[in-house]
Amino acid sequence: MSAEDPDNAAEGSVWEHSPAQLRERLREAVGADSYRAIAARFGNNPEWVRFQLHTLNPSARFLSGVCDLYGISGDWLLLGRGPKRREGCGAGGPLV
């Protein structure tokens, strides 16, 4: 496998946590929420949300917002490590 093909990289490589795995965890984090519902929570438009969920490089604002709004652990979202939910944090708070 080559370093230029992160979605198909071998275990233990620099791409062990591939963009495809991040997209899967993002979809799991937002659950069945529609683009429109997610956009309303962010105060943005549904097309922006669609782009963020399908791009190889979602913005830091989107990633941190998913963690804040859905009570998700950053380690779990970015790396797939640890518990999905942050300890003592409920989902649904405002994005600051």
RALIN-V564415 format. One line per field, one symbol per residue. phi: phi as a letter, one per 30 degrees, with the letter a starting at -180 (. if undefined). psi: psi as a letter, one per 40 degrees, with the letter a starting at -180 (. if undefined). burial: # if it has 24 or more other C-alpha atoms within 12 Angstrom, else .. Layout:
phi = ???
psi = ???
burial = ???
This chain:
phi = .cddbddbddeiddcecdedddedddddddidededddedddibcddddedddcddbddddddddddddcicddddddcicidddddibcdjdddc
psi = iieegdefiiieidfdgidddddddddddebehidddddddefaidddddddeeiegiiddddddddddefihdddddefiaidiihehiieiih.
burial = ................###########.##....#..##.##......#..##....#...#############.#####...##.....#.....
